[in-house]
Amino acid sequence: GENAHSLNAQAHKATTGAHNTNDEVKANFGRLDHVLHRFRGISTESASGVAQILRMHYFDEADSRAHRTGKKNGKCERRSVRHSFTLPTLEQKNAAVLAVMEMRSAACDEARANLAKQHAYFSQKREQASERQHAKLVAA
């Protein structure tokens, strides 16, 4: 676009190798790519969450966060820590533990059902193979 660094030789030289962009969509994918490369074993879902949190500056500490007050003066002010940094209450922790226990129980039930289906399928295949083998022996 009109803000492309390649249109300005000085800007191109100054930004070569920089991990930054002036396009918000590319910036989001760039952050996701950065997280995936930095944490090699991370799942896509987790990387998406971490990338979003990094883009929103939720990992920044309160004393290092600066925010613009407006376009007129261009100065930065310090703001207090966001509500997202408060610790969960005991009720919230207990609710989360119960939810995880229920999800794990449901996952175990589903895994048992899948194993039973798989066992029935393999038993059926063994029976069919045995019948074919028996038919060949009888025909011979």
C-alpha positions in Angstrom: 0.0 0.0 0.0 1.0 3.6 0.2 2.7 3.0 3.5 4.9 0.2 2.2 8.5 0.5 3.3 9.7 -0.4 -0.2 8.4 2.9 -1.5 10.8 4.8 0.7 14.5 3.8 0.5 15.4 5.3 3.9 12.5 3.6 5.6 13.3 0.3 3.8 16.9 0.5 5.0 15.8 1.3 8.6 13.3 -1.5 8.8 15.2 -4.3 7.1 15.1 -7.3 9.5 12.6 -5.7 11.9 9.8 -7.9 13.2 7.1 -5.3 12.7 4.4 -4.3 10.3 2.0 -1.4 9.7 -0.8 -3.8 8.6 -2.9 -5.0 11.6 -3.9 -8.3 9.9 -0.3 -9.2 9.1 0.7 -8.1 12.6 -1.7 -10.6 14.1 -0.4 -13.4 12.0 3.1 -12.3 12.6 2.6 -12.5 16.4 1.1 -16.0 16.0 4.1 -17.0 13.9 6.5 -15.6 16.5 4.8 -17.6 19.3 4.8 -20.8 17.2 8.5 -20.5 16.5 9.4 -19.4 20.0 7.5 -22.2 21.8 8.0 -25.2 19.4 5.8 -27.7 21.3 2.8 -25.4 21.8 -0.6 -26.3 20.3 -2.3 -24.1 17.8 -5.1 -23.2 20.2 -2.6 -22.3 23.0 -0.5 -20.3 20.6 -3.5 -18.4 19.4 -4.4 -17.4 23.0 -0.8 -16.4 23.8 -0.5 -14.4 20.7 -3.8 -12.6 21.5 -2.7 -11.9 25.0 0.7 -10.6 23.8 -1.0 -8.3 21.2 -3.2 -6.9 24.0 -0.2 -6.4 26.3 -1.7 -8.3 29.1 1.7 -9.8 30.1 3.1 -6.3 30.5 3.7 -5.2 34.1 1.9 -2.2 35.5 5.0 0.0 35.9 6.1 -0.6 32.3 2.8 0.1 30.6 2.5 3.4 28.9 -0.6 4.7 27.1 -1.2 7.7 24.9 -3.5 10.3 26.4 -4.4 11.7 23.0 -3.3 12.8 19.6 -2.8 16.4 20.6 0.0 16.2 23.1 1.4 12.7 22.2 2.5 12.2 25.8 2.2 8.9 27.6 0.6 8.3 31.0 1.0 5.4 33.3 -2.2 3.4 34.1 -2.9 0.9 36.8 -3.0 -2.9 36.3 -6.1 -4.2 34.5 -8.7 -6.3 36.2 -7.5 -9.3 34.3 -4.5 -9.5 36.6 -6.6 -10.2 39.8 -6.5 -13.7 41.2 -9.6 -15.8 41.0 -11.7 -16.3 44.1 -12.0 -19.6 45.9 -15.4 -20.2 44.3 -14.0 -19.6 40.8 -11.1 -22.0 41.5 -13.5 -24.7 42.8 -15.8 -24.2 39.8 -12.8 -24.6 37.4 -11.6 -27.7 39.2 -15.1 -29.3 39.0 -15.4 -28.4 35.3 -12.1 -30.0 34.6 -13.0 -33.1 36.6 -16.3 -33.4 34.6 -14.6 -32.9 31.3 -12.0 -35.5 32.1 -14.7 -38.0 33.2 -16.6 -37.4 30.0 -13.4 -37.8 28.0 -12.6 -41.1 29.8 -16.1 -42.4 29.1 -15.8 -41.4 25.4 -12.4 -43.2 25.2 -13.9 -46.3 26.8 -16.7 -46.3 24.3 -14.3 -45.8 21.4 -12.1 -48.7 22.6 -15.2 -50.9 22.9 -16.2 -50.1 19.3 -12.7 -50.7 18.1 -12.6 -54.1 19.9 -15.9 -55.1 18.4 -14.6 -54.1 14.9 -11.4 -56.1 15.3 -13.3 -59.1 16.6 -15.6 -58.9 13.6 -12.7 -58.7 11.2 -10.9 -61.7 12.9 -14.1 -63.7 12.6 -14.5 -62.9 8.9 -10.9 -63.8 8.3 -11.3 -67.0 10.2 -14.4 -67.9 8.1 -12.6 -67.1 4.8 -9.7 -69.3 5.9 -12.1 -72.1 6.9 -13.9 -71.9 3.5 -10.6 -72.2 1.7 -9.6 -75.2 3.7 -13.0 -76.9 3.1 -12.9 -76.1 -0.7 -9.4 -77.5 -1.0 
